[in-house]
Amino acid sequence: MMKPEDLDRVLANEADIVPSSGFVSSVMDAVTAEATAPPLPFPWRRAWPLAVGFAAALVWLIASRFEPATTAPGPDLYVWFEMIVPMATEWVAAGLVMSIVLTVLSLRMVRVK
C-alpha cells in the first residue's frame, strides 16, 4: 500500500501540464463569441398550430356548455366499468403478489451476500 508521502514524492517528479500555445486565447474567443451572439428566436412557425388547436378546443368547450343536453342512447360507462372491475381486480391482485414475491426474493439475495 502506498503512503501519502510516497505519492507526493512520485508526483513531485512529474512535469507540469501546460496548455498548448493559443489554447487559452481560442477558448476565450469562443466564450466571447457565444456571449455576444444574439438570442435564439422563438419558433413561431411551430407554435402557431398548437396555439390554434388550443383556441379551437377552448371554443368547442365553451360552445358545448351552451348546447342543450341530448338524451341520445349510447354506451353506459358505469355498466361497462362494473363489468371490467372483476377482471381488473384479478390482474391487480396478481401484480401485487408478483411484486411482493420479487421484492422478498431480491431482499434475501442482498442479505446473503
SVG drawing of the C-alpha trace seen along z (x, -y; Angstrom):
<svg xmlns="http://www.w3.org/2000/svg" viewBox="-83 -41 94 57">
<polyline fill="none" stroke="black" stroke-width="0.4" points="0.0,0.0 1.3,-3.4 1.7,-6.0 0.8,-9.7 4.5,-10.6 5.4,-8.1 2.6,-9.5 3.8,-13.1 7.4,-12.1 6.2,-10.4 4.0,-13.3 6.7,-15.8 8.9,-14.3 6.2,-14.7 6.4,-17.6 3.8,-20.3 0.9,-20.2 0.9,-23.3 -1.8,-24.0 -0.6,-24.4 0.1,-27.8 -3.0,-29.7 -5.4,-27.4 -6.4,-29.9 -7.0,-32.7 -9.0,-30.4 -11.2,-29.3 -11.7,-32.9 -12.6,-33.9 -15.2,-31.1 -16.6,-32.2 -16.8,-35.8 -18.4,-34.9 -21.0,-32.8 -21.8,-35.5 -22.2,-38.2 -24.3,-36.1 -28.0,-37.2 -30.6,-35.2 -32.3,-32.4 -35.6,-33.5 -38.9,-31.9 -40.1,-29.2 -43.4,-30.8 -43.9,-28.5 -44.0,-25.5 -46.0,-27.2 -48.9,-28.6 -50.5,-25.2 -50.5,-24.4 -52.0,-27.8 -54.7,-27.5 -55.5,-23.9 -55.7,-25.1 -58.0,-28.1 -60.2,-25.7 -60.6,-23.3 -61.4,-26.2 -64.1,-27.5 -65.5,-24.0 -65.6,-23.5 -67.3,-26.8 -69.8,-26.2 -70.6,-22.7 -71.6,-24.2 -74.4,-26.3 -75.9,-23.4 -78.9,-21.7 -78.1,-18.2 -79.5,-15.5 -80.6,-12.1 -79.3,-10.1 -78.8,-6.4 -75.2,-5.5 -73.0,-3.2 -73.4,-3.4 -69.9,-3.8 -71.0,-2.9 -72.3,0.5 -69.1,1.0 -66.9,0.2 -68.9,2.6 -68.2,5.3 -64.5,4.6 -63.8,4.3 -63.9,8.0 -61.4,8.8 -59.2,5.9 -59.2,6.9 -57.7,10.3 -54.9,8.6 -54.2,6.1 -54.0,8.8 -51.7,10.9 -49.5,7.9 -49.3,7.2 -48.5,10.8 -45.7,10.9 -44.3,7.6 -44.2,8.8 -42.6,12.1 -39.9,10.4 -39.2,7.9 -38.8,10.6 -36.5,12.7 -34.3,9.8 -34.0,8.7 -33.0,12.3 -30.3,12.3 -28.9,9.0 -28.8,10.2 -26.9,13.4 -24.0,11.6"/>
</svg>
